């Protein structure tokens, strides 16, 4: 989608620098709880300090994309629902959930996305998406603390402790060029399977989320935080997921990919 209508509709627009600052804020808040392992603080801070990771051009994103967002009939996607977080933001936000899925889904989805962007996807997209996925565990911890829900806190702490163990194992992809290894897809699944939980086992094909992880509950909590944030951009109030968004999309046909795969190299 062309980004022009985002500003016209008063929807949020974040630069690469602001996306980076948001990640830093999550890490700082999680570290202040004294429940975030020091190894993860170092790992994530090294990622946010890596300038290479944040050289991307913001694009139009759904912002809350997940398996539940897709309407499917047979082998075809017939629609996408849940557009309350529509914005100009980091494209990796729309990919972090699929890149922690099982089997070949992650690789196939990433390859299809890169092909569809016709050279517009940045080289660090996958690493940044996986960082966003790991930070979801920190957000889950913060949600539990903010709501004083011991079950959520214990669930998040268990996953974070398991993630620390995986950081020290040899894996396929690092978060940055000089940090410890990032979780491979299979290792994410193994981590979740080995985390002690008195719950029913997950189906194969599930993602990095736990059984007690309620994505809708977390989204409502994050939306409330944005509504209370005095630093939120003017003209970007919390949105009703069911409310229609007045958008002028008449110029979509004029949109075209950047020439010669050009992308923002200064962010």
N, C-alpha and C positions, 0 to 999 in steps of 0.2 A: 504494500500500500504506500502511496506517496505521503510524505510527512506534512505537506502543506496544510491539510485540514485540521491537524491536531491543535495548532495555535488558534485557528479561526473558531474552533469549537470550545476554546477555553480549557482544553484537556492538559494534563501535566506534560511538561517537556524537561527532560534531564540530560545534561551533558555527560560525557564520559567521566569528567572530573567529579561531577555530583554523584554518579553511580558509585565511583570509588569511595567518596566520602561517606556514602550511606553504608557501604560494607564495613568501613572502619568504625562507624558508630555502633553497628551491631556487635562487632568484636569487642569494642571497649565496654559496652554495657554488659555483655556476657562475662567478660573478664572480671568486672566489678562484683559479680555475684559470688566470686570465690568458688564456683562450682565448675568452671571451665578449666580443663587440664592445661598446664603451662605449655606442653608440647603443641597443643592446638593453637594457643595464642601465638606462639612463635611461627608456626606453619602459616597461619592466616595473615599475620602481619608481614611476613616475607612476601606473600602473594600480593598484598595491597601496596607494598613498597616497590614492586616490580613494574616499572613504567611500561615495559613491553606489553604486559597483560591488558593494559587499559587504553591502548591505541585502537579505538574503533569508532565508527560513525553510528550514532544513535539511529534507530529505526522505529517504525510503528510496531508496537508489541501488544499482544492481548494482555499480558501482565499477570494472568492467573491461569495460564494454560495447564491442563492436566488431562489424564485419561477420561475423566468425567466430563470434560469440555466437548468431546467429540461425539457427534451423532453418526452412527455407522449403520449401513444397510448392506449386508453381504460383505464384499471386499472393498466397498467404496465409502468414503467419508461424505455424508450428505449435508453436514452443517457443523457449525461451532457455536456453542452457547457460552454465556458468562463473559460479558465485555465490560464489566464495571471498572476494571483497571486499565482500560485502553489508554495508551500514552505513547509518547516518543521516549524511548528508553534503550536499555542494553538488550540487543537481540538474544543474548545468552539466557536471559530470564525466561524466555519462552521455550528453551531447550533443556533446561536443567533437569526436568522431570523425566524426559525420555532418555537422556544420556545415562540414567541410572537404572534403566530397565534391563530385563534379562534377554538372553539370546542375541540374535542379530538385529533386533529392533533399533538399538541405539546407532549402530554403524550405518544401517540403511537409511534411517531418518536423517542423520547428519549429512550423508552423501547426497540425499535428495534435496535437502535444504541448501547446501552449498551450490549444487547445480542450478537450483531455481533462482538463487541470488545472482547468477551470471557474473561471478567475480567480485560481487559486493561484500561477501562474507570475510571477516578478518581472520588472520591466521591463528589467533589465540582464542577463537570462539569456544572450542570444546573445553579448554582448560578453565576458562572463566565460567562456563556453564556448570562445571563440576564444583568450582568454588562456591557458586550460588547454592548448589545442592547441599554441600556440607554446612553452609551457613544456615540452612533451613533447620538444622538440629539446634543451633544456637538460638534461633527465633522461637523454636518450640520450648526450649528451656526458659527463655524470657517470658513467654506466654504463661507457663506454669507458675513462675514466680510472681508475675503481675496479678494473676488470678488466685494465687495462694492454693493452687491445686497440687497436692503432694504426689498424686498418681502421675500427673504429667511431668513433674520435676524428676521423679524417680526414673520414668521412662527415658527422658532426655539425657539424664546423667549416665544411664546404662549405655545408651548409644554413643555418647561422647567418649566414654571410657573405652568402648570397643573400637572406636575410630582411632584412638591413640595407639592401640595395639597394632592396628593395620598399617599405620604410618611407618612403623619400623620394619615392616615386611617388604621384601622386594616386589615391585609392582610394575605396571606397564607405562604409566604416565605421571610425570611430576606436575605440581601446580605451577612451578616456575623453573627456570633453567638451573637454579642452584638450591632448591628445597628438596625435602624428602618426597617420596613417591606418593602419587595420588591413588585413590582406590580404583582398581579396574572394576568393570561391571560385575563380574563374577564374585569379586571380593566384597563388594557392597552387599550382595545377597548373602554371602557366607557370614559376614559380620552380623547382619540382622538375624539370621538363623541361629547364631551362637549366643545372641544376647538373651540372658535368662528372663523369660516373661511367662506369666501364668495366663496365657491366652492361646486361642486356637491358632495353629500354624497357618502361615500365609500361603496363598496359591502361588504356584510358579507363574512368573510374569508380573508379579507385584513390583513396586518400586522401593525407593529408599525410605518411604514412610513406614511407620510402625502401625500396629493394629489400633493402638489408642490414639494415634495421631489423627486428629480431626482437622482436615485442611480447611473446611468451611469455618470452623470455630476460630482457627488461627487467622484466617482472612478477615473475619469480622473484627477481631481484636486489632489487627494491623490497620484496618480502615479507621477504627476509632482513634488509634494513635495519630494517624495522619490528620484527622479532623481536629485534634487538640494541639497539633504542632504549629506553634506561632511562626515558625520559619517556612511553613508550606508556601509554595508559589501562589501569588494572588490569582484568583480566577480558577483555582483547582480544588473546589470543595469536595467532601466525600460524596461518592456517587451511589445512587440506588441501582442495584444490579438489575432491577426489573424496569427501570425507567428508560424511555427512548432517548437516544442521543441525537440532537439535530445536527446532521452533518451534510455539507454540500460535497458530494463525491462526483460531481459532473465532470471534473477534470481528470478522473482516473485514467482515461484512455490516453492522456498526454504523458503519463508517467513512463519513464524508461530507465533501465539500469545505468549506473555511472559508466562513462566511456572508459574503455581499456582497464576495467576493474579498479578505477580510482577509488580511494577511500581516505578518510581523515587520518593523517599521520602526525597531527600536531596535538591531538587531545591528550 
